[in-house]
Each structure stands twice: as structure tokens, then as C-alpha cells.
Amino acid sequence: MILMDKILIFPIKISSCQRTKKIKMINLQNLHPYPLKEQGVNPDTQIWNKKLEFEKGKKYLILAPSGKGKSTLLHCIYGLRKDFDGDVLLKNKNIKEYESDELADIRQNTLSIVFQDLRLFEQLTAEENILLKSNLSGHKTISEIKEMAKQLGVESLLRKPCGTLSFGQRQRIAIIRALCQPFDFLLLDEPFSHLDEDNIKAASKLIEAECNQQGSGFLLVSLGEEHYFDYDKKVIL
């Protein structure tokens, strides 16, 4: 079992690939996922089949009802999906053209994400899930991780298997995990869906503080809730 006060962190050799430049802009050019071609897109969309730029350091709220491609959009940007027409450009290169090691580097150093389904390892403890991410870069110290857990009210749950936690508790663990790496953009897929207002406020404050510290931006997709952020731009999907 991994214990926070006894964890051994092994140094990771940084290759030349891992020294790639940061992402200053995410460019979408006429993006249209194949699954949405059959069901159609919102006629008022500002994203699908449009040209749009997301700038580093800015906060974006993306609004859409269920089933209109919110998760699909973030998965295209993160490089998990390639079933689309158009272009997703990171560092002026189409996401489809990146090799697997380049994508791994992007996800380790420039893009972070909170998945709607969280994608935690249920058999591992909450702290082990967080440390799997944190140890890749050493971006956060153990004391910093504990402090984040304290702020979100899950410090006492760190050594419990994620499979025994409620969805709302796991959601907070997933948020902490996403903040334990360097990033230029944070992708948030309905990150507060199972949190009450007090926990949403605490999580929003933590996310904003980390983004400000890193000079990073975020894209938050939502059914309509705006939560507690001061957005630079609101976009209809």
C-alpha cells in the first residue's frame, strides 16, 4: 500500500520530446464529429462547423443540453477521439497527427482533464489514484496534496479504496488528481454534477487558484449551470 508519509518518488528522465513548448491556443476549425452528423447539431452552435480559438489563461463556459456532444468535444481536444471532420490544432498541429508518445507528453505537461465518468481505479485508494498522476511530474508535494484534500473535505478518505466512496467523493478526488500536474488548459466535463453548493464553492475556489498560479485556462462544459467562476467567454455548443 502506498502511504503518503512513506511514499518513494523515483525521478523520471525527461526526454527531448517532453520539453515541447506550451499550448498557447486551442484552435477548432470546422470540427464535426461523425456521431453528430446523423442526429444533427444545434443550429445556434458556436463550435460545430465553426472556427473558434481558446486562449491560454482564459476561462470558458461551454453550454449544451444532454446528448449534444459536450464530452465528445473534450475527448476530441484531449486526443481520445479521432472520428471527426475538421481540425483540432494544438501548437499548430492537428491532434490526429501526433504520435502516441507525443500525446502522452501533452497529457502529462499541457492538458489535464476531469472526465465526466471520472476514470479512477476503484481498487486503488484515493491517494494512490492521485499519486499515479502526481508522481509523473512531481508537480505537487505530498503536503500540498493533503492540503487540497482538506479544502475539499476528503482528507480522511485518502486511504480508502475509491470503489467504496460515493460518486461525489470520487468527483472531488478526480478534481485533485487533475490539478496535480502542470497544464496550460484544464478540461472539465460537468465536474460538479454530484456536489452540493458548499462543495462546488470549495472546488471552484481550488480550481481557480491553481489555474491562476499556472497562468492556465480552462474549458468547462455544463448543462446550464455557471457555478462560481468569472468567465471570459460563454459558448453555445
Secondary structure, 3 states (H helix, E strand, C coil): CCCCCCCCCCCCCCCCHHHCCCCCEEEEEEEEEHHHHHHCCCCCCCCCCCEEEEECCCEEEEECCCCCCHHHHHHHHHCCCCCEEEEEEECCEEHHHCCHHHHHHHHHHCEEEECCCCCCCCCCEHHHHHHHHHHHHCCCCHHHHHHHHHHCCCHHHCCCEHHHCCHHHHHHHHHHHHHCCCCCEEEEECCCCCCCHHHHHHHHHHHHHHHHHHCCEEEEEECCCCCCCCCCEEEEC
